[in-house]
Amino acid sequence: MSFWDAMAREPSLMQTFYGAMSGDSKLVARVLVSDCCKELFRGVGSLVDVGGGTGTMAAAIARAYPDINCTVFELPQVVPDSQDQEAFIGLPNLQFLGGNMFQENIPHGDALLLKVRKFHPLVISKFNHLRYVLISST
Ligand SMILES: C[S@@+](CC[C@H](N)C(=O)[O-])C[C@H]1O[C@@H](n2cnc3c(N)ncnc32)[C@H](O)[C@@H]1O
């Protein structure tokens, strides 16, 4: 059983983990959507946050750039609670898609966002053909 599957069996652990991830993303998102990073988003019409957790980062981008269509691609067990968050209602350019990045095709996007500590070779091979990869690492 994977770490993620094991965690899915412990709702309180899930809440703590994804809450912590979201808190970190709030900080990083403040920089990413500030004027200093505007250039990164030039020409980007669609963005996929791969393993985007509860959507904090994608939502910040969707709010700052209403013309960018943002998708959070996450494990199916994380999506239902995430997409129902009240803060995301009224963000027409934000959607969630459940899937496993190692088993399924990552949806197409002009830009992919992936927050990891180190790259898994499988992930790199999937990203090779893409135009942009925005990386944020804690
Ligand atoms: C380090 S957390 C980062 C979460 C989010 N990007 C953030 O910054 O808050 C890694 C994320 O990848 C997701 N994840 C792990 N394995 C995955 C897979 N095979 N396919 C899709 N998402 C996956 C986890 O559910 C988790 O939300």
PDBQT file of the ligand as one rigid body, heavy atoms in Angstrom, charges set to zero:
ROOT
HETATM    1  C1  LIG A 201       4.019  17.179  -1.433  1.00  0.00    +0.000 C 
HETATM    2  S1  LIG A 201       2.277  17.109  -1.740  1.00  0.00    +0.000 S 
HETATM    3  C2  LIG A 201       2.063  18.666  -2.575  1.00  0.00    +0.000 C 
HETATM    4  C3  LIG A 201       0.628  19.124  -2.604  1.00  0.00    +0.000 C 
HETATM    5  C4  LIG A 201       0.390  20.443  -3.324  1.00  0.00    +0.000 C 
HETATM    6  N1  LIG A 201       1.094  20.533  -4.576  1.00  0.00    +0.000 N 
HETATM    7  C5  LIG A 201       0.760  21.587  -2.441  1.00  0.00    +0.000 C 
HETATM    8  O1  LIG A 201       1.766  22.193  -2.663  1.00  0.00    +0.000 OA
HETATM    9  O2  LIG A 201       0.014  21.858  -1.493  1.00  0.00    +0.000 OA
HETATM   10  C6  LIG A 201       2.232  15.941  -3.095  1.00  0.00    +0.000 C 
HETATM   11  C7  LIG A 201       0.846  15.772  -3.689  1.00  0.00    +0.000 C 
HETATM   12  O3  LIG A 201       0.904  14.827  -4.746  1.00  0.00    +0.000 OA
HETATM   13  C8  LIG A 201      -0.256  14.029  -4.702  1.00  0.00    +0.000 C 
HETATM   14  N2  LIG A 201       0.080  12.759  -5.359  1.00  0.00    +0.000 N 
HETATM   15  C9  LIG A 201       0.882  11.780  -4.870  1.00  0.00    +0.000 A 
HETATM   16  N3  LIG A 201       0.994  10.791  -5.761  1.00  0.00    +0.000 NA
HETATM   17  C10 LIG A 201       0.239  11.152  -6.834  1.00  0.00    +0.000 A 
HETATM   18  C11 LIG A 201      -0.050  10.518  -8.070  1.00  0.00    +0.000 A 
HETATM   19  N4  LIG A 201       0.461   9.340  -8.368  1.00  0.00    +0.000 N 
HETATM   20  N5  LIG A 201      -0.851  11.158  -8.955  1.00  0.00    +0.000 NA
HETATM   21  C12 LIG A 201      -1.389  12.372  -8.641  1.00  0.00    +0.000 A 
HETATM   22  N6  LIG A 201      -1.140  13.020  -7.483  1.00  0.00    +0.000 NA
HETATM   23  C13 LIG A 201      -0.342  12.422  -6.589  1.00  0.00    +0.000 A 
HETATM   24  C14 LIG A 201      -0.572  13.888  -3.222  1.00  0.00    +0.000 C 
HETATM   25  O4  LIG A 201      -1.922  13.565  -2.968  1.00  0.00    +0.000 OA
HETATM   26  C15 LIG A 201      -0.184  15.271  -2.705  1.00  0.00    +0.000 C 
HETATM   27  O5  LIG A 201      -1.268  16.156  -2.729  1.00  0.00    +0.000 OA
ENDROOT
TORSDOF 0
